[in-house]
């Protein structure tokens, strides 16, 4: 798997700042965060429940979740330091494979994050998530159409995003790959949705 340039840049590098701005634009264009919020509205318990976001980045999605579900217990995991203004969100900085995290009963959310991992790492993650209640994941769909769409958008994007978009699509998923790689078959019911804008959306509910 080719590395994404943004992962190798310092947080205050101007190219990284531009790329994070591009990601906000691409997320809005793909409708990723809106879709995740709709799924949470349906799947979170009325009393709030527990939501964990993997790869929370700048915390933009978690802020929206906090506004929509003020009664929920919210946790965010990322390699980056905690952004400002997250309020009651519990931020955990570090490698999620090394943190001894407890996902029991949680609704786990991942937005454009799981495609960063190799198949063996996804299998380990699947083992960690077996105790979770729900997994909501929005990832790139691996199709040549979406590479072409990225080239069409390239004049609007910075150099880092132009590179990383192609890498992300190439590392994305097709068919049942993500569910198979996670290996969470027993006791889980899955739904898969793909969009023409390049999103590969998976919802898993433990029965």
KOLFI-226369 format. One record per residue (C-alpha): x, y, z; residue number from 1. Coordinates in nm, 2 decimals, padded with zeros to 4 digits. Example, Ala and Ser with C-alpha at 12.3 -4.5 7.8 and 13.67 -1.06 7.14 Angstrom:
# residues 2
01.23;-00.45;00.78;1
01.37;-00.11;00.71;2
This chain:
# residues 207
00.00;00.00;00.00;1
00.14;00.34;-00.10;2
00.17;00.59;00.19;3
-00.05;00.90;00.19;4
00.15;01.23;00.19;5
-00.07;01.39;00.46;6
00.03;01.12;00.71;7
00.39;01.22;00.67;8
00.36;01.60;00.71;9
00.38;01.80;01.03;10
00.04;01.92;01.14;11
00.14;02.29;01.09;12
00.29;02.23;00.74;13
00.10;02.46;00.50;14
00.05;02.17;00.26;15
-00.11;01.97;00.54;16
-00.33;02.26;00.63;17
-00.45;02.29;00.27;18
-00.50;01.92;00.25;19
-00.72;01.91;00.56;20
-00.93;02.19;00.40;21
-00.96;01.98;00.09;22
-01.08;01.69;00.30;23
-01.36;01.90;00.44;24
-01.47;01.98;00.09;25
-01.45;01.61;-00.03;26
-01.64;01.49;00.27;27
-01.92;01.74;00.20;28
-01.92;01.64;-00.17;29
-01.94;01.27;-00.09;30
-02.20;01.33;00.19;31
-02.00;01.11;00.43;32
-02.07;01.29;00.76;33
-02.44;01.34;00.68;34
-02.48;00.97;00.61;35
-02.30;00.88;00.94;36
-02.52;01.12;01.14;37
-02.83;00.97;00.98;38
-02.72;00.62;01.07;39
-02.64;00.72;01.43;40
-02.99;00.88;01.47;41
-03.14;00.54;01.39;42
-02.89;00.31;01.58;43
-02.81;00.50;01.90;44
-03.02;00.42;02.20;45
-03.27;00.69;02.31;46
-03.07;00.75;02.63;47
-02.76;00.83;02.44;48
-02.53;00.53;02.45;49
-02.16;00.53;02.38;50
-01.99;00.64;02.05;51
-01.63;00.59;01.96;52
-01.48;00.75;01.65;53
-01.16;00.59;01.51;54
-00.93;00.83;01.33;55
-01.11;01.14;01.45;56
-00.85;01.38;01.29;57
-00.95;01.74;01.36;58
-01.27;01.64;01.55;59
-01.51;01.79;01.30;60
-01.74;01.48;01.28;61
-01.72;01.44;01.66;62
-01.84;01.79;01.71;63
-02.14;01.73;01.50;64
-02.21;01.40;01.68;65
-02.19;01.59;02.01;66
-02.44;01.85;01.90;67
-02.68;01.58;01.77;68
-02.65;01.35;02.07;69
-02.57;01.56;02.39;70
-02.66;01.26;02.61;71
-02.41;01.02;02.46;72
-02.08;00.93;02.60;73
-01.83;01.03;02.33;74
-01.48;00.91;02.27;75
-01.23;00.99;01.99;76
-00.91;00.81;01.90;77
-00.63;00.95;01.68;78
-00.26;00.98;01.66;79
-00.29;01.36;01.66;80
-00.32;01.58;01.98;81
-00.67;01.68;02.09;82
-00.81;01.97;01.90;83
-00.96;02.26;02.08;84
-01.33;02.30;02.15;85
-01.44;01.93;02.18;86
-01.61;01.99;02.52;87
-01.70;01.67;02.69;88
-01.55;01.44;02.42;89
-01.29;01.21;02.57;90
-00.99;01.23;02.34;91
-00.74;00.94;02.33;92
-00.42;01.00;02.15;93
-00.22;00.70;02.03;94
-00.21;00.39;01.82;95
-00.54;00.21;01.87;96
-00.37;-00.13;01.84;97
-00.15;-00.05;02.14;98
-00.41;00.12;02.37;99
-00.59;-00.17;02.52;100
-00.92;-00.02;02.43;101
-01.26;-00.15;02.55;102
-01.53;-00.14;02.27;103
-01.79;-00.34;02.46;104
-02.14;-00.22;02.37;105
-02.01;00.08;02.18;106
-02.13;00.23;01.85;107
-01.80;00.26;01.65;108
-01.76;00.51;01.37;109
-01.49;00.54;01.11;110
-01.48;00.79;00.83;111
-01.22;00.75;00.55;112
-00.99;00.57;00.80;113
-01.00;00.19;00.76;114
-00.85;00.19;00.41;115
-00.52;00.30;00.57;116
-00.47;-00.05;00.71;117
-00.34;-00.37;00.55;118
-00.55;-00.68;00.55;119
-00.37;-00.84;00.85;120
-00.42;-00.52;01.05;121
-00.79;-00.51;00.97;122
-00.82;-00.87;01.10;123
-00.67;-00.76;01.43;124
-00.90;-00.46;01.44;125
-01.20;-00.69;01.38;126
-01.10;-00.89;01.68;127
-01.08;-00.58;01.89;128
-01.43;-00.47;01.77;129
-01.61;-00.80;01.84;130
-01.76;-00.67;02.16;131
-01.89;-00.35;01.99;132
-02.26;-00.31;01.93;133
-02.25;-00.13;01.59;134
-01.98;-00.04;01.33;135
-02.05;00.24;01.09;136
-01.78;00.29;00.83;137
-01.75;00.51;00.53;138
-01.45;00.43;00.30;139
-01.34;00.49;-00.06;140
-01.49;00.26;-00.32;141
-01.21;00.11;-00.54;142
-01.32;00.18;-00.89;143
-01.16;00.35;-01.20;144
-01.46;00.58;-01.22;145
-01.37;00.74;-00.90;146
-01.00;00.79;-01.01;147
-01.14;00.97;-01.31;148
-01.37;01.18;-01.09;149
-01.06;01.27;-00.88;150
-00.88;01.39;-01.19;151
-01.18;01.61;-01.28;152
-01.16;01.77;-00.93;153
-00.78;01.81;-00.94;154
-00.78;02.18;-01.03;155
-00.97;02.25;-00.70;156
-00.73;02.05;-00.49;157
-00.38;02.10;-00.35;158
-00.09;01.88;-00.45;159
-00.10;01.66;-00.14;160
-00.47;01.59;-00.19;161
-00.43;01.52;-00.56;162
-00.18;01.25;-00.47;163
-00.36;01.11;-00.17;164
-00.70;01.09;-00.34;165
-00.56;00.85;-00.60;166
-00.39;00.65;-00.33;167
-00.71;00.63;-00.12;168
-00.92;00.51;-00.41;169
-00.65;00.24;-00.48;170
-00.66;00.13;-00.12;171
-01.04;00.13;-00.10;172
-01.28;-00.16;-00.10;173
-01.51;-00.34;-00.33;174
-01.79;-00.59;-00.26;175
-01.76;-00.77;00.07;176
-01.39;-00.71;00.11;177
-01.41;-00.49;00.42;178
-01.64;-00.73;00.61;179
-01.42;-01.02;00.50;180
-01.10;-00.85;00.61;181
-01.24;-00.76;00.95;182
-01.35;-01.12;01.00;183
-01.65;-01.03;01.22;184
-01.89;-01.27;01.06;185
-02.03;-01.46;01.36;186
-02.32;-01.28;01.52;187
-02.30;-00.97;01.29;188
-02.55;-00.85;01.04;189
-02.41;-00.63;00.76;190
-02.54;-00.37;00.51;191
-02.34;-00.24;00.22;192
-02.41;00.08;00.03;193
-02.21;00.22;-00.26;194
-02.25;00.57;-00.42;195
-02.16;00.71;-00.75;196
-01.96;00.98;-00.57;197
-01.71;00.72;-00.45;198
-01.83;00.61;-00.11;199
-01.82;00.25;00.02;200
-02.05;00.25;00.32;201
-02.08;-00.04;00.56;202
-02.31;-00.08;00.87;203
-02.26;-00.38;01.09;204
-02.49;-00.46;01.39;205
-02.41;-00.73;01.64;206
-02.72;-00.95;01.69;207
